[in-house]
Amino acid sequence: MRNSTEYPGQFTRTRKQHTRVQSKPVKKALFITCTEATLSPAGLTRIGPDRLFELRNLGNIIPKSGANIISSDMAAIQYALHDRDLRDIIVCGHSGCTAVSFLLDRRNTSLPLAVKRWLSTANSQTACQNAAGVGARRAPSRPQIDTAARAHLAVQVANLLQYPTVAAGRKNGELRLHAWFYNEVGQVESLPTQDYLESIA
């Protein structure tokens, strides 16, 4: 299932150049995804680069608002939220996510300290392990990783809702929140955010 958000522009041609005609304020979106995800935010959303904030990090992690950390990711989110034309936030997880596999592997003690600390800001390890049903002695399978990745995605959406601007914008209808999952066959699954969050509560 492919789900995309489009913001079509209007153009008129003059003899010298193409001139963009805007009949209403340009609407913008924030797209948060994983560093290793093999996807194009602009291609999936069909939103021009001048209207799309892109944020990539290991595991498409969203630190909770007010977390006691110095985070460029938090700064980027708050910067985008400061833009009055922002209308959509898309959090996109993906199949085979290495960060999620790290969260599932209880035996993994060789990760760099910075990676361990970053993964801990996701607050999703328990949700991932419960969703996948992994044991302490077996490495997770690909289906288990993908099941966990969807649970991880839901927790990140919950983290995002801790930002007062997001909660207020969603409540008054000025901001739309989307949870997307880029699956193993290159399709985007659009997860119902409210129902999915309640399923892991």
C-alpha positions as CSV (number, residue, x, y, z in Angstrom):
1,M,0.0,0.0,0.0
2,R,1.5,3.3,-1.0
3,N,0.5,6.4,0.8
4,S,1.8,9.8,-0.1
5,T,1.1,13.4,0.7
6,E,1.2,15.8,-2.3
7,Y,1.3,19.5,-2.4
8,P,0.9,20.4,-6.1
9,G,2.2,23.8,-7.2
10,Q,0.9,26.1,-9.9
11,F,3.1,27.4,-12.7
12,T,2.8,29.9,-15.5
13,R,5.3,30.4,-18.4
14,T,6.8,33.7,-19.5
15,R,9.1,34.2,-22.3
16,K,12.2,34.3,-20.1
17,Q,11.4,32.0,-17.3
18,H,9.0,29.8,-15.4
19,T,7.3,31.7,-12.6
20,R,5.7,30.0,-9.7
21,V,2.3,31.4,-8.7
22,Q,1.3,30.8,-5.1
23,S,-2.3,31.4,-4.4
24,K,-1.9,30.3,-0.7
25,P,1.0,29.9,1.8
26,V,3.4,27.1,1.0
27,K,2.8,24.1,3.3
28,K,5.8,22.2,4.7
29,A,6.4,18.8,6.2
30,L,9.0,17.2,8.5
31,F,10.2,13.7,7.5
32,I,12.0,11.7,10.2
33,T,13.6,8.4,9.2
34,C,16.6,6.1,9.7
35,T,20.1,6.8,8.5
36,E,20.3,3.4,6.7
37,A,16.8,3.4,5.2
38,T,17.1,3.1,1.4
39,L,14.3,5.5,0.6
40,S,13.9,9.0,-0.7
41,P,11.7,11.3,1.5
42,A,11.1,13.7,-1.4
43,G,10.3,10.8,-3.8
44,L,7.8,9.2,-1.4
45,T,6.0,12.4,-0.4
46,R,6.4,14.3,-3.7
47,I,7.2,17.4,-1.7
48,G,9.8,19.7,-3.1
49,P,13.1,20.2,-1.2
50,D,12.1,23.8,-0.4
51,R,9.1,22.5,1.6
52,L,10.6,19.4,3.2
53,F,12.6,19.2,6.4
54,E,14.5,15.9,6.5
55,L,15.9,14.4,9.6
56,R,17.8,11.1,9.6
57,N,19.4,9.3,12.5
58,L,20.2,5.8,13.6
59,G,16.8,4.2,14.2
60,N,14.6,7.2,13.4
61,I,14.7,8.0,17.1
62,I,12.8,10.9,18.6
63,P,14.2,12.0,22.0
64,K,11.4,12.9,24.4
65,S,10.8,16.7,24.8
66,G,12.8,18.0,27.7
67,A,15.2,15.1,27.8
68,N,18.4,16.1,29.6
69,I,20.6,15.6,26.6
70,I,22.3,17.8,24.0
71,S,20.7,16.7,20.8
72,S,20.9,18.0,17.3
73,D,17.9,15.9,16.5
74,M,15.8,17.6,19.2
75,A,17.0,21.0,17.9
76,A,16.1,20.1,14.3
77,I,12.6,19.0,15.4
78,Q,12.0,22.1,17.4
79,Y,13.3,24.3,14.6
80,A,10.9,22.7,12.1
81,L,8.0,23.1,14.6
82,H,8.8,26.8,14.8
83,D,7.9,27.2,11.1
84,R,4.4,28.4,10.8
85,D,3.9,26.7,7.5
86,L,4.6,23.2,8.9
87,R,1.5,21.0,8.4
88,D,2.7,17.4,8.4
89,I,5.2,15.3,10.4
90,I,6.0,11.9,9.0
91,V,7.9,9.4,11.1
92,C,9.1,6.5,8.9
93,G,10.6,3.2,10.1
94,H,11.8,0.5,7.8
95,S,12.2,-3.2,7.3
96,G,15.4,-4.9,8.6
97,C,16.4,-1.9,10.8
98,T,19.8,-2.6,12.3
99,A,19.1,-0.2,15.3
100,V,16.0,-2.3,16.2
101,S,18.1,-5.5,15.9
102,F,20.5,-4.0,18.4
103,L,17.5,-3.3,20.7
104,L,16.4,-6.9,20.4
105,D,19.8,-8.6,21.0
106,R,20.2,-9.0,24.7
107,R,23.6,-10.5,24.3
108,N,25.1,-7.6,22.4
109,T,27.8,-6.0,24.6
110,S,30.2,-4.9,21.9
111,L,28.4,-1.8,20.7
112,P,30.2,1.6,21.0
113,L,29.2,3.5,24.0
114,A,27.8,6.4,22.0
115,V,25.5,4.0,20.1
116,K,24.3,2.4,23.3
117,R,23.5,5.8,24.8
118,W,21.7,6.9,21.7
119,L,19.6,3.8,21.5
120,S,18.6,4.3,25.1
121,T,16.9,7.6,24.3
122,A,14.4,5.7,22.1
123,N,12.7,4.3,25.2
124,S,11.5,1.4,23.1
125,Q,13.6,-1.7,24.0
126,T,11.0,-3.3,26.1
127,A,8.3,-2.6,23.5
128,C,10.5,-4.1,20.8
129,Q,11.3,-7.2,22.8
130,N,7.7,-7.8,23.8
131,A,6.4,-7.3,20.3
132,A,8.9,-9.7,18.8
133,G,8.7,-12.2,21.6
134,V,12.5,-12.8,21.4
135,G,14.2,-15.1,23.9
136,A,17.5,-14.5,25.6
137,R,19.5,-17.1,23.6
138,R,18.4,-16.8,20.0
139,A,19.2,-14.1,17.5
140,P,16.0,-12.4,16.2
141,S,14.7,-13.4,12.7
142,R,13.8,-10.9,10.0
143,P,10.1,-11.1,10.7
144,Q,10.7,-10.6,14.4
145,I,12.9,-7.5,13.6
146,D,10.2,-6.0,11.4
147,T,7.5,-6.7,14.0
148,A,9.7,-5.0,16.6
149,A,10.4,-2.1,14.2
150,R,6.7,-1.3,14.0
151,A,6.5,-1.2,17.8
152,H,9.6,0.9,17.9
153,L,8.0,3.3,15.4
154,A,4.9,3.6,17.6
155,V,7.0,4.5,20.6
156,Q,8.8,7.2,18.6
157,V,5.4,8.7,17.6
158,A,4.5,8.6,21.3
159,N,7.8,10.4,22.1
160,L,6.9,13.1,19.5
161,L,3.5,13.6,21.1
162,Q,5.4,14.7,24.2
163,Y,6.4,17.9,22.4
164,P,3.8,20.5,23.5
165,T,3.8,22.2,20.1
166,V,3.0,18.8,18.4
167,A,0.2,17.9,20.9
168,A,-1.4,21.4,20.6
169,G,-1.1,21.5,16.8
170,R,-2.6,18.0,16.4
171,K,-5.5,18.9,18.8
172,N,-6.4,22.1,16.9
173,G,-6.1,20.4,13.5
174,E,-3.2,22.5,12.3
175,L,-0.7,19.6,12.4
176,R,-1.1,16.1,11.0
177,L,1.0,13.2,12.3
178,H,1.8,10.2,10.1
179,A,3.5,6.8,11.0
180,W,4.9,5.1,7.9
181,F,6.7,1.8,7.6
182,Y,8.9,1.1,4.5
183,N,8.6,-2.6,4.1
184,E,10.8,-5.3,2.5
185,V,9.2,-5.0,-0.9
186,G,9.6,-1.2,-1.1
187,Q,6.1,-0.3,-0.2
188,V,5.0,2.2,2.4
189,E,2.5,1.0,5.0
190,S,0.6,3.8,6.7
191,L,-0.1,2.9,10.3
192,P,-3.1,4.4,12.1
193,T,-1.2,6.3,14.8
194,Q,-3.9,6.4,17.5
195,D,-4.9,2.7,17.2
196,Y,-1.3,1.5,17.0
197,L,-0.3,3.5,20.0
198,E,-3.1,2.1,22.0
199,S,-2.1,-1.4,21.0
200,I,1.2,-1.2,22.8
201,A,0.1,0.9,25.7
